[in-house]
Amino acid sequence: MDYRPLAKLFTSADISRVADGDYSTIVKLQKSYDELDNIDILQDIYEESYRLLRLNYPNEYVVKNTIANRVLLGRHSMNTASMLSELRIGTNKADCVVVNGLSTCYEIKTQFDSLKRLPDQIEAYTQAFDKTYVVTHESHLSAVLKLHDEMPVFGIIKATKTGRLSKPLKEAPQNENFNQALMFYSLRKAEYTNIATEILGYEPNVPCHELFDFCKEVFCSLSPERANQLFKENLKHFRKNDHNFINSLPNSLKNIGISYNIDRKSKNSILTSLSGHMSQQRGDNSVLPIPSRKNI
């Protein structure tokens, strides 16, 4: 049985459709999989679909969602930690970064990924974060271990065939060589302006076209330790996760509250929809009216 089509349910595009009251993908997939056919509550459909994906097609969403459940929610508190997805570092995008007292990068390599860019990714991430782990499918494990022998600057976690995570096979060493210019380019305007204001004691008073370079000079003039501290503090503050929304989601959907840009109206719609019944949608009409909103 090919379970790959179930991955559509967890894409940003289809989550947006559900928020708009369009359940057509779910109705179609229910008809295609016996495991889903008799499930009526939408949340239960997501949970079972995720279970099937985890066992049969553990893609990047599954691994990110596992990190969200095990690391962000299982090990840390969202009051003191944030999880960022696809954070740009130079020409690369870090799959997951958890910022607590430390910044820890998780670069995911599923069985469907290539390792071609991994050396460049590791080189970049180990200049920007306290610790870097490669979360690799076991099919890549020997190659990643070989790379670790050449570049012992990262840790290794194995993602099993069923989408679960091992304890670190190699512990990530603590980084002490930060590239402040590289880190600065990951910051948004509000973040780097806030850092400059904190250092100077006043808001930078320069023309708009000079602000970026001015703030970069301020940031790069700091000690690496101070720059790293402010980098983490501002990422946590300005990119704080929506605790209420994430806590209200079932385990299968935690990652959508982290990785996807969802407005408040859509969040309320999604949460309302999750308790809805799908039995009435198995006829010709596969688009529901947008459910009544409720605040969270």
SULPEBEL-V257228 format. One record per backbone hydrogen bond with DSSP energy under -1.0 kcal/mol. CO is the residue of the C=O (numbers start at 1). NH is the residue of the N-H. If there is no record, write none. Layout:
# SULPEBEL-V257228
co: (CO CO)
nh: (NH NH)
This chain:
# SULPEBEL-V257228
co: (3 4 5 6 7 8 11 12 13 14 15 16 17 18 21 23 24 25 26 27 29 33 33 36 40 41 42 43 44 45 46 47 48 49 50 51 52 53 57 59 60 61 62 63 64 65 66 67 67 68 71 71 77 77 82 84 87 89 92 94 95 96 97 98 99 102 103 104 105 106 107 109 110 115 117 118 119 120 121 122 124 125 125 127 130 131 132 133 134 135 136 137 140 141 142 143 144 145 146 147 151 155 156 156 157 158 159 160 164 170 179 180 181 183 184 188 189 190 191 192 193 194 195 196 197 207 210 211 212 213 214 215 216 219 223 224 225 226 227 228 229 230 231 232 233 234 235 241 242 243 244 246 250 253 255 255 256 260 263 264 265 266 267 268 269 270 273 274 276 278 279 286)
nh: (6 7 8 9 10 11 15 16 17 18 19 20 22 21 288 27 28 29 30 31 33 36 37 39 278 45 46 47 48 49 50 51 52 53 54 55 56 57 59 63 64 65 66 67 68 69 70 71 72 73 75 76 80 81 99 97 94 92 89 87 86 106 84 104 82 100 131 98 133 96 135 137 113 118 121 122 123 124 125 126 127 128 129 179 175 105 155 107 157 109 159 140 144 145 146 147 148 149 150 151 153 134 169 170 136 166 138 163 160 156 183 184 185 186 187 192 193 194 195 196 197 198 199 200 201 210 214 215 216 217 218 219 220 222 227 228 229 230 231 232 233 234 235 236 237 238 239 243 246 247 248 249 253 256 258 259 260 262 267 268 269 270 271 272 273 274 276 43 42 281 282 23)
